[in-house]
Amino acid sequence: MTHKITEDCVTCGACVSECPTNAISEGPDRYVIDANTCTDCATCVDACPAGAIVPGK
């Protein structure tokens, strides 16, 4: 299971530099996580000041 970024994302970019697999990129209205690259390490969850990163389906 990978993580996803919710609408609560404030596009600060804090999660991008913390991702060891470079699975996070800027989307049209918030950052997005590439499910094929994400290893579910949850490093991004701790880095997100808005609490916008949650476990995906």
Distance bins in CASP14 RR format, pairs under 12 A and 6 or more apart:
PFRMAT RR
TARGET T0000
AUTHOR 0000-0000-0000
RMODE 2
METHOD distances of the structure
MODEL  1
1 33 0 0 0 0 0 1 0 0 0 0 0
1 35 0 0 0 0 1 0 0 0 0 0 0
1 38 0 0 0 0 1 0 0 0 0 0 0
1 39 0 0 0 0 0 1 0 0 0 0 0
1 40 1 0 0 1 0 0 0 0 0 0 0
1 41 0 0 0 0 0 1 0 0 0 0 0
1 42 0 0 0 0 0 1 0 0 0 0 0
1 54 0 0 0 0 0 1 0 0 0 0 0
1 55 1 0 1 0 0 0 0 0 0 0 0
1 56 1 0 1 0 0 0 0 0 0 0 0
1 57 1 0 0 1 0 0 0 0 0 0 0
2 19 0 0 0 0 0 1 0 0 0 0 0
2 21 0 0 0 0 0 1 0 0 0 0 0
2 23 1 0 0 1 0 0 0 0 0 0 0
2 24 0 0 0 0 0 1 0 0 0 0 0
2 32 0 0 0 0 0 1 0 0 0 0 0
2 33 1 0 0 1 0 0 0 0 0 0 0
2 34 0 0 0 0 1 0 0 0 0 0 0
2 35 1 0 1 0 0 0 0 0 0 0 0
2 36 0 0 0 0 1 0 0 0 0 0 0
2 37 0 0 0 0 1 0 0 0 0 0 0
2 38 1 1 0 0 0 0 0 0 0 0 0
2 39 0 0 0 0 1 0 0 0 0 0 0
2 40 1 0 1 0 0 0 0 0 0 0 0
2 41 0 0 0 0 0 1 0 0 0 0 0
2 42 0 0 0 0 0 1 0 0 0 0 0
2 44 0 0 0 0 0 1 0 0 0 0 0
2 45 0 0 0 0 0 1 0 0 0 0 0
2 53 0 0 0 0 0 1 0 0 0 0 0
2 54 0 0 0 0 0 1 0 0 0 0 0
2 55 0 0 0 0 1 0 0 0 0 0 0
2 56 1 0 0 1 0 0 0 0 0 0 0
2 57 0 0 0 0 1 0 0 0 0 0 0
3 9 0 0 0 0 0 1 0 0 0 0 0
3 15 0 0 0 0 1 0 0 0 0 0 0
3 18 0 0 0 0 0 1 0 0 0 0 0
3 19 0 0 0 0 1 0 0 0 0 0 0
3 21 0 0 0 0 0 1 0 0 0 0 0
3 23 0 0 0 0 1 0 0 0 0 0 0
3 24 0 0 0 0 1 0 0 0 0 0 0
3 31 0 0 0 0 0 1 0 0 0 0 0
3 32 0 0 0 0 0 1 0 0 0 0 0
3 33 1 0 1 0 0 0 0 0 0 0 0
3 34 0 0 0 0 0 1 0 0 0 0 0
3 35 0 0 0 0 1 0 0 0 0 0 0
3 37 0 0 0 0 0 1 0 0 0 0 0
3 38 1 0 0 1 0 0 0 0 0 0 0
3 39 0 0 0 0 0 1 0 0 0 0 0
3 40 1 0 0 1 0 0 0 0 0 0 0
3 41 0 0 0 0 1 0 0 0 0 0 0
3 42 1 0 0 1 0 0 0 0 0 0 0
3 43 0 0 0 0 1 0 0 0 0 0 0
3 44 1 0 0 1 0 0 0 0 0 0 0
3 45 1 0 0 1 0 0 0 0 0 0 0
3 46 0 0 0 0 0 1 0 0 0 0 0
3 47 0 0 0 0 0 1 0 0 0 0 0
3 48 0 0 0 0 1 0 0 0 0 0 0
3 51 0 0 0 0 0 1 0 0 0 0 0
3 52 0 0 0 0 0 1 0 0 0 0 0
3 53 1 0 1 0 0 0 0 0 0 0 0
3 54 1 0 0 1 0 0 0 0 0 0 0
3 55 1 0 1 0 0 0 0 0 0 0 0
3 56 1 0 1 0 0 0 0 0 0 0 0
3 57 0 0 0 0 0 1 0 0 0 0 0
4 15 0 0 0 0 0 1 0 0 0 0 0
4 23 0 0 0 0 0 1 0 0 0 0 0
4 24 0 0 0 0 0 1 0 0 0 0 0
4 30 0 0 0 0 0 1 0 0 0 0 0
4 31 0 0 0 0 0 1 0 0 0 0 0
4 32 0 0 0 0 1 0 0 0 0 0 0
4 33 1 0 0 1 0 0 0 0 0 0 0
4 34 0 0 0 0 0 1 0 0 0 0 0
4 35 0 0 0 0 1 0 0 0 0 0 0
4 38 0 0 0 0 1 0 0 0 0 0 0
4 40 0 0 0 0 0 1 0 0 0 0 0
4 44 0 0 0 0 0 1 0 0 0 0 0
4 45 0 0 0 0 0 1 0 0 0 0 0
4 48 0 0 0 0 0 1 0 0 0 0 0
4 51 0 0 0 0 0 1 0 0 0 0 0
4 52 0 0 0 0 1 0 0 0 0 0 0
4 53 1 0 0 1 0 0 0 0 0 0 0
4 54 1 0 0 1 0 0 0 0 0 0 0
4 55 1 0 0 1 0 0 0 0 0 0 0
4 56 1 0 1 0 0 0 0 0 0 0 0
4 57 0 0 0 0 1 0 0 0 0 0 0
5 11 0 0 0 0 1 0 0 0 0 0 0
5 12 0 0 0 0 0 1 0 0 0 0 0
5 13 0 0 0 0 0 1 0 0 0 0 0
5 14 0 0 0 0 0 1 0 0 0 0 0
5 15 1 0 0 1 0 0 0 0 0 0 0
5 16 0 0 0 0 0 1 0 0 0 0 0
5 19 0 0 0 0 0 1 0 0 0 0 0
5 23 0 0 0 0 0 1 0 0 0 0 0
5 24 1 0 0 1 0 0 0 0 0 0 0
5 25 0 0 0 0 0 1 0 0 0 0 0
5 26 0 0 0 0 0 1 0 0 0 0 0
5 27 0 0 0 0 1 0 0 0 0 0 0
5 29 0 0 0 0 0 1 0 0 0 0 0
5 30 1 0 1 0 0 0 0 0 0 0 0
5 31 1 0 1 0 0 0 0 0 0 0 0
5 32 1 0 0 1 0 0 0 0 0 0 0
5 33 1 0 1 0 0 0 0 0 0 0 0
5 34 0 0 0 0 0 1 0 0 0 0 0
5 35 0 0 0 0 0 1 0 0 0 0 0
5 38 0 0 0 0 0 1 0 0 0 0 0
5 44 0 0 0 0 1 0 0 0 0 0 0
5 45 0 0 0 0 0 1 0 0 0 0 0
5 47 0 0 0 0 0 1 0 0 0 0 0
5 48 1 0 0 1 0 0 0 0 0 0 0
5 50 0 0 0 0 1 0 0 0 0 0 0
5 51 0 0 0 0 1 0 0 0 0 0 0
5 52 1 0 1 0 0 0 0 0 0 0 0
5 53 1 0 1 0 0 0 0 0 0 0 0
5 54 0 0 0 0 1 0 0 0 0 0 0
5 55 0 0 0 0 0 1 0 0 0 0 0
5 56 0 0 0 0 1 0 0 0 0 0 0
6 29 0 0 0 0 0 1 0 0 0 0 0
6 30 0 0 0 0 1 0 0 0 0 0 0
6 31 0 0 0 0 0 1 0 0 0 0 0
6 32 0 0 0 0 0 1 0 0 0 0 0
6 33 0 0 0 0 0 1 0 0 0 0 0
6 45 0 0 0 0 0 1 0 0 0 0 0
6 48 0 0 0 0 1 0 0 0 0 0 0
6 50 0 0 0 0 1 0 0 0 0 0 0
6 51 0 0 0 0 1 0 0 0 0 0 0
6 52 1 0 1 0 0 0 0 0 0 0 0
6 53 1 0 0 1 0 0 0 0 0 0 0
6 54 1 0 0 1 0 0 0 0 0 0 0
6 55 0 0 0 0 0 1 0 0 0 0 0
6 56 0 0 0 0 1 0 0 0 0 0 0
7 29 0 0 0 0 1 0 0 0 0 0 0
7 30 1 0 0 1 0 0 0 0 0 0 0
7 31 0 0 0 0 0 1 0 0 0 0 0
7 50 0 0 0 0 0 1 0 0 0 0 0
7 51 0 0 0 0 0 1 0 0 0 0 0
7 52 1 0 0 1 0 0 0 0 0 0 0
7 53 0 0 0 0 0 1 0 0 0 0 0
7 54 0 0 0 0 0 1 0 0 0 0 0
8 29 0 0 0 0 0 1 0 0 0 0 0
8 30 0 0 0 0 1 0 0 0 0 0 0
8 31 0 0 0 0 0 1 0 0 0 0 0
8 48 0 0 0 0 1 0 0 0 0 0 0
8 49 0 0 0 0 0 1 0 0 0 0 0
8 50 1 0 1 0 0 0 0 0 0 0 0
8 51 1 0 0 1 0 0 0 0 0 0 0
8 52 1 1 0 0 0 0 0 0 0 0 0
8 53 0 0 0 0 1 0 0 0 0 0 0
8 54 0 0 0 0 1 0 0 0 0 0 0
9 15 0 0 0 0 1 0 0 0 0 0 0
9 16 0 0 0 0 0 1 0 0 0 0 0
9 24 0 0 0 0 0 1 0 0 0 0 0
9 26 0 0 0 0 0 1 0 0 0 0 0
9 27 0 0 0 0 1 0 0 0 0 0 0
9 28 0 0 0 0 0 1 0 0 0 0 0
9 29 0 0 0 0 1 0 0 0 0 0 0
9 30 1 1 0 0 0 0 0 0 0 0 0
9 31 1 0 1 0 0 0 0 0 0 0 0
9 32 0 0 0 0 1 0 0 0 0 0 0
9 33 0 0 0 0 0 1 0 0 0 0 0
9 44 0 0 0 0 0 1 0 0 0 0 0
9 48 1 0 0 1 0 0 0 0 0 0 0
9 49 0 0 0 0 0 1 0 0 0 0 0
9 50 1 0 0 1 0 0 0 0 0 0 0
9 51 0 0 0 0 1 0 0 0 0 0 0
9 52 1 0 1 0 0 0 0 0 0 0 0
9 53 0 0 0 0 1 0 0 0 0 0 0
9 54 0 0 0 0 0 1 0 0 0 0 0
10 29 0 0 0 0 0 1 0 0 0 0 0
10 30 0 0 0 0 1 0 0 0 0 0 0
10 31 0 0 0 0 1 0 0 0 0 0 0
10 48 0 0 0 0 1 0 0 0 0 0 0
10 49 1 0 0 1 0 0 0 0 0 0 0
10 50 1 0 1 0 0 0 0 0 0 0 0
10 51 0 0 0 0 1 0 0 0 0 0 0
10 52 1 0 0 1 0 0 0 0 0 0 0
10 53 0 0 0 0 0 1 0 0 0 0 0
11 24 0 0 0 0 0 1 0 0 0 0 0
11 25 0 0 0 0 0 1 0 0 0 0 0
11 26 1 0 0 1 0 0 0 0 0 0 0
11 27 0 0 0 0 1 0 0 0 0 0 0
11 28 0 0 0 0 0 1 0 0 0 0 0
11 29 1 0 0 1 0 0 0 0 0 0 0
11 30 1 0 1 0 0 0 0 0 0 0 0
11 31 1 0 0 1 0 0 0 0 0 0 0
11 32 0 0 0 0 0 1 0 0 0 0 0
11 48 0 0 0 0 0 1 0 0 0 0 0
11 49 0 0 0 0 0 1 0 0 0 0 0
11 50 0 0 0 0 1 0 0 0 0 0 0
11 52 0 0 0 0 1 0 0 0 0 0 0
12 18 0 0 0 0 0 1 0 0 0 0 0
12 24 0 0 0 0 0 1 0 0 0 0 0
12 26 0 0 0 0 0 1 0 0 0 0 0
12 30 0 0 0 0 0 1 0 0 0 0 0
12 31 0 0 0 0 1 0 0 0 0 0 0
12 44 0 0 0 0 0 1 0 0 0 0 0
12 47 0 0 0 0 1 0 0 0 0 0 0
12 48 0 0 0 0 1 0 0 0 0 0 0
12 49 1 0 0 1 0 0 0 0 0 0 0
12 50 1 0 0 1 0 0 0 0 0 0 0
12 51 0 0 0 0 0 1 0 0 0 0 0
12 52 0 0 0 0 1 0 0 0 0 0 0
12 53 0 0 0 0 0 1 0 0 0 0 0
13 19 0 0 0 0 0 1 0 0 0 0 0
13 24 0 0 0 0 1 0 0 0 0 0 0
13 25 0 0 0 0 0 1 0 0 0 0 0
13 26 1 0 0 1 0 0 0 0 0 0 0
13 27 0 0 0 0 0 1 0 0 0 0 0
13 30 0 0 0 0 1 0 0 0 0 0 0
13 31 1 0 0 1 0 0 0 0 0 0 0
13 32 0 0 0 0 0 1 0 0 0 0 0
13 44 0 0 0 0 1 0 0 0 0 0 0
13 47 0 0 0 0 1 0 0 0 0 0 0
13 48 0 0 0 0 1 0 0 0 0 0 0
13 49 0 0 0 0 1 0 0 0 0 0 0
13 50 0 0 0 0 0 1 0 0 0 0 0
13 52 0 0 0 0 0 1 0 0 0 0 0
13 53 0 0 0 0 0 1 0 0 0 0 0
14 24 0 0 0 0 1 0 0 0 0 0 0
14 31 0 0 0 0 1 0 0 0 0 0 0
14 43 0 0 0 0 0 1 0 0 0 0 0
14 44 0 0 0 0 1 0 0 0 0 0 0
14 45 0 0 0 0 0 1 0 0 0 0 0
14 46 0 0 0 0 1 0 0 0 0 0 0
14 47 1 0 1 0 0 0 0 0 0 0 0
14 48 1 0 0 1 0 0 0 0 0 0 0
14 49 1 0 0 1 0 0 0 0 0 0 0
14 50 0 0 0 0 1 0 0 0 0 0 0
14 51 0 0 0 0 0 1 0 0 0 0 0
14 52 0 0 0 0 0 1 0 0 0 0 0
14 53 0 0 0 0 0 1 0 0 0 0 0
15 22 0 0 0 0 0 1 0 0 0 0 0
15 23 0 0 0 0 1 0 0 0 0 0 0
15 24 1 0 1 0 0 0 0 0 0 0 0
15 25 0 0 0 0 0 1 0 0 0 0 0
15 26 0 0 0 0 0 1 0 0 0 0 0
15 30 0 0 0 0 0 1 0 0 0 0 0
15 31 1 0 0 1 0 0 0 0 0 0 0
15 32 0 0 0 0 0 1 0 0 0 0 0
15 33 0 0 0 0 1 0 0 0 0 0 0
15 38 0 0 0 0 0 1 0 0 0 0 0
15 41 0 0 0 0 0 1 0 0 0 0 0
15 42 0 0 0 0 0 1 0 0 0 0 0
15 43 0 0 0 0 1 0 0 0 0 0 0
15 44 1 0 1 0 0 0 0 0 0 0 0
15 45 0 0 0 0 1 0 0 0 0 0 0
15 46 0 0 0 0 1 0 0 0 0 0 0
15 47 1 0 1 0 0 0 0 0 0 0 0
15 48 1 0 1 0 0 0 0 0 0 0 0
15 49 0 0 0 0 1 0 0 0 0 0 0
15 50 0 0 0 0 1 0 0 0 0 0 0
15 51 0 0 0 0 1 0 0 0 0 0 0
15 52 0 0 0 0 1 0 0 0 0 0 0
15 53 1 0 0 1 0 0 0 0 0 0 0
16 22 0 0 0 0 1 0 0 0 0 0 0
16 23 0 0 0 0 1 0 0 0 0 0 0
16 24 1 0 1 0 0 0 0 0 0 0 0
16 25 1 0 0 1 0 0 0 0 0 0 0
16 26 1 0 0 1 0 0 0 0 0 0 0
16 27 0 0 0 0 0 1 0 0 0 0 0
16 30 0 0 0 0 0 1 0 0 0 0 0
16 31 1 0 0 1 0 0 0 0 0 0 0
16 32 0 0 0 0 0 1 0 0 0 0 0
16 33 0 0 0 0 0 1 0 0 0 0 0
16 43 0 0 0 0 0 1 0 0 0 0 0
16 44 0 0 0 0 1 0 0 0 0 0 0
16 47 0 0 0 0 1 0 0 0 0 0 0
16 48 0 0 0 0 0 1 0 0 0 0 0
16 53 0 0 0 0 0 1 0 0 0 0 0
17 24 0 0 0 0 1 0 0 0 0 0 0
17 31 0 0 0 0 0 1 0 0 0 0 0
17 43 0 0 0 0 0 1 0 0 0 0 0
17 44 0 0 0 0 1 0 0 0 0 0 0
17 47 1 0 0 1 0 0 0 0 0 0 0
17 48 0 0 0 0 0 1 0 0 0 0 0
18 24 0 0 0 0 1 0 0 0 0 0 0
18 31 0 0 0 0 0 1 0 0 0 0 0
18 33 0 0 0 0 0 1 0 0 0 0 0
18 41 0 0 0 0 1 0 0 0 0 0 0
18 42 0 0 0 0 0 1 0 0 0 0 0
18 43 1 0 1 0 0 0 0 0 0 0 0
18 44 1 0 1 0 0 0 0 0 0 0 0
18 45 0 0 0 0 1 0 0 0 0 0 0
18 46 1 0 0 1 0 0 0 0 0 0 0
18 47 1 0 1 0 0 0 0 0 0 0 0
18 48 0 0 0 0 1 0 0 0 0 0 0
18 49 0 0 0 0 0 1 0 0 0 0 0
18 53 0 0 0 0 0 1 0 0 0 0 0
19 25 0 0 0 0 1 0 0 0 0 0 0
19 31 0 0 0 0 1 0 0 0 0 0 0
19 32 0 0 0 0 0 1 0 0 0 0 0
19 33 0 0 0 0 1 0 0 0 0 0 0
19 34 0 0 0 0 1 0 0 0 0 0 0
19 37 0 0 0 0 1 0 0 0 0 0 0
19 38 0 0 0 0 1 0 0 0 0 0 0
19 39 0 0 0 0 1 0 0 0 0 0 0
19 40 0 0 0 0 0 1 0 0 0 0 0
19 41 0 0 0 0 1 0 0 0 0 0 0
19 42 0 0 0 0 0 1 0 0 0 0 0
19 43 1 0 0 1 0 0 0 0 0 0 0
19 44 1 0 1 0 0 0 0 0 0 0 0
19 45 0 0 0 0 0 1 0 0 0 0 0
19 46 0 0 0 0 0 1 0 0 0 0 0
19 47 0 0 0 0 1 0 0 0 0 0 0
19 48 0 0 0 0 0 1 0 0 0 0 0
19 53 0 0 0 0 0 1 0 0 0 0 0
20 37 0 0 0 0 0 1 0 0 0 0 0
20 38 0 0 0 0 0 1 0 0 0 0 0
20 39 1 0 0 1 0 0 0 0 0 0 0
20 40 0 0 0 0 0 1 0 0 0 0 0
20 41 1 0 0 1 0 0 0 0 0 0 0
20 42 0 0 0 0 0 1 0 0 0 0 0
20 43 1 0 0 1 0 0 0 0 0 0 0
20 44 0 0 0 0 1 0 0 0 0 0 0
20 47 0 0 0 0 0 1 0 0 0 0 0
21 33 0 0 0 0 1 0 0 0 0 0 0
21 34 0 0 0 0 1 0 0 0 0 0 0
21 35 0 0 0 0 0 1 0 0 0 0 0
21 36 0 0 0 0 0 1 0 0 0 0 0
21 37 1 0 1 0 0 0 0 0 0 0 0
21 38 1 0 0 1 0 0 0 0 0 0 0
21 39 1 0 1 0 0 0 0 0 0 0 0
21 40 0 0 0 0 1 0 0 0 0 0 0
21 41 1 0 0 1 0 0 0 0 0 0 0
21 43 0 0 0 0 1 0 0 0 0 0 0
21 44 0 0 0 0 0 1 0 0 0 0 0
22 33 0 0 0 0 0 1 0 0 0 0 0
22 34 0 0 0 0 1 0 0 0 0 0 0
22 36 0 0 0 0 0 1 0 0 0 0 0
22 37 1 0 0 1 0 0 0 0 0 0 0
22 38 0 0 0 0 0 1 0 0 0 0 0
22 39 0 0 0 0 0 1 0 0 0 0 0
22 43 0 0 0 0 0 1 0 0 0 0 0
22 44 0 0 0 0 0 1 0 0 0 0 0
23 31 0 0 0 0 0 1 0 0 0 0 0
23 32 0 0 0 0 1 0 0 0 0 0 0
23 33 1 0 1 0 0 0 0 0 0 0 0
23 34 1 0 1 0 0 0 0 0 0 0 0
23 35 0 0 0 0 1 0 0 0 0 0 0
23 36 0 0 0 0 1 0 0 0 0 0 0
23 37 1 1 0 0 0 0 0 0 0 0 0
23 38 1 0 1 0 0 0 0 0 0 0 0
23 39 1 0 0 1 0 0 0 0 0 0 0
23 40 0 0 0 0 1 0 0 0 0 0 0
23 41 0 0 0 0 1 0 0 0 0 0 0
23 42 0 0 0 0 0 1 0 0 0 0 0
23 43 0 0 0 0 0 1 0 0 0 0 0
23 44 0 0 0 0 1 0 0 0 0 0 0
23 53 0 0 0 0 0 1 0 0 0 0 0
24 30 0 0 0 0 0 1 0 0 0 0 0
24 31 1 0 1 0 0 0 0 0 0 0 0
24 32 1 0 0 1 0 0 0 0 0 0 0
24 33 1 0 1 0 0 0 0 0 0 0 0
24 34 1 0 0 1 0 0 0 0 0 0 0
24 35 0 0 0 0 0 1 0 0 0 0 0
24 37 0 0 0 0 1 0 0 0 0 0 0
24 38 0 0 0 0 1 0 0 0 0 0 0
24 41 0 0 0 0 0 1 0 0 0 0 0
24 43 0 0 0 0 0 1 0 0 0 0 0
24 44 1 0 0 1 0 0 0 0 0 0 0
24 45 0 0 0 0 0 1 0 0 0 0 0
24 47 0 0 0 0 1 0 0 0 0 0 0
24 48 0 0 0 0 0 1 0 0 0 0 0
24 52 0 0 0 0 0 1 0 0 0 0 0
24 53 0 0 0 0 1 0 0 0 0 0 0
25 31 1 0 0 1 0 0 0 0 0 0 0
25 32 1 0 0 1 0 0 0 0 0 0 0
25 33 0 0 0 0 1 0 0 0 0 0 0
25 34 1 0 0 1 0 0 0 0 0 0 0
25 37 0 0 0 0 1 0 0 0 0 0 0
25 38 0 0 0 0 0 1 0 0 0 0 0
26 32 1 0 0 1 0 0 0 0 0 0 0
26 33 0 0 0 0 0 1 0 0 0 0 0
27 33 0 0 0 0 0 1 0 0 0 0 0
27 34 0 0 0 0 0 1 0 0 0 0 0
30 48 0 0 0 0 0 1 0 0 0 0 0
30 50 0 0 0 0 1 0 0 0 0 0 0
30 52 1 0 0 1 0 0 0 0 0 0 0
30 53 0 0 0 0 0 1 0 0 0 0 0
31 44 0 0 0 0 1 0 0 0 0 0 0
31 47 0 0 0 0 0 1 0 0 0 0 0
31 48 0 0 0 0 1 0 0 0 0 0 0
31 50 0 0 0 0 0 1 0 0 0 0 0
31 52 0 0 0 0 1 0 0 0 0 0 0
31 53 0 0 0 0 1 0 0 0 0 0 0
32 38 0 0 0 0 0 1 0 0 0 0 0
32 44 0 0 0 0 0 1 0 0 0 0 0
32 52 0 0 0 0 0 1 0 0 0 0 0
32 53 0 0 0 0 0 1 0 0 0 0 0
33 39 0 0 0 0 0 1 0 0 0 0 0
33 40 0 0 0 0 1 0 0 0 0 0 0
33 41 0 0 0 0 0 1 0 0 0 0 0
33 42 0 0 0 0 0 1 0 0 0 0 0
33 43 0 0 0 0 0 1 0 0 0 0 0
33 44 1 0 0 1 0 0 0 0 0 0 0
33 45 0 0 0 0 0 1 0 0 0 0 0
33 48 0 0 0 0 0 1 0 0 0 0 0
33 52 0 0 0 0 0 1 0 0 0 0 0
33 53 1 0 0 1 0 0 0 0 0 0 0
33 54 0 0 0 0 0 1 0 0 0 0 0
33 55 0 0 0 0 0 1 0 0 0 0 0
33 56 0 0 0 0 1 0 0 0 0 0 0
34 44 0 0 0 0 0 1 0 0 0 0 0
35 56 0 0 0 0 1 0 0 0 0 0 0
35 57 0 0 0 0 1 0 0 0 0 0 0
37 44 0 0 0 0 0 1 0 0 0 0 0
38 44 0 0 0 0 1 0 0 0 0 0 0
38 45 0 0 0 0 0 1 0 0 0 0 0
38 53 0 0 0 0 0 1 0 0 0 0 0
38 55 0 0 0 0 0 1 0 0 0 0 0
38 56 0 0 0 0 1 0 0 0 0 0 0
40 53 0 0 0 0 0 1 0 0 0 0 0
40 55 0 0 0 0 1 0 0 0 0 0 0
40 56 0 0 0 0 1 0 0 0 0 0 0
41 47 0 0 0 0 0 1 0 0 0 0 0
41 53 0 0 0 0 0 1 0 0 0 0 0
42 48 0 0 0 0 0 1 0 0 0 0 0
42 53 0 0 0 0 1 0 0 0 0 0 0
42 54 0 0 0 0 0 1 0 0 0 0 0
42 55 0 0 0 0 1 0 0 0 0 0 0
42 56 0 0 0 0 0 1 0 0 0 0 0
43 53 0 0 0 0 1 0 0 0 0 0 0
44 50 0 0 0 0 0 1 0 0 0 0 0
44 51 0 0 0 0 1 0 0 0 0 0 0
44 52 0 0 0 0 1 0 0 0 0 0 0
44 53 1 0 1 0 0 0 0 0 0 0 0
44 54 0 0 0 0 0 1 0 0 0 0 0
44 55 0 0 0 0 0 1 0 0 0 0 0
45 51 1 0 0 1 0 0 0 0 0 0 0
45 52 0 0 0 0 1 0 0 0 0 0 0
45 53 1 0 1 0 0 0 0 0 0 0 0
45 54 1 0 0 1 0 0 0 0 0 0 0
45 55 0 0 0 0 1 0 0 0 0 0 0
45 56 0 0 0 0 0 1 0 0 0 0 0
46 53 0 0 0 0 1 0 0 0 0 0 0
47 53 0 0 0 0 1 0 0 0 0 0 0
48 54 0 0 0 0 1 0 0 0 0 0 0
END
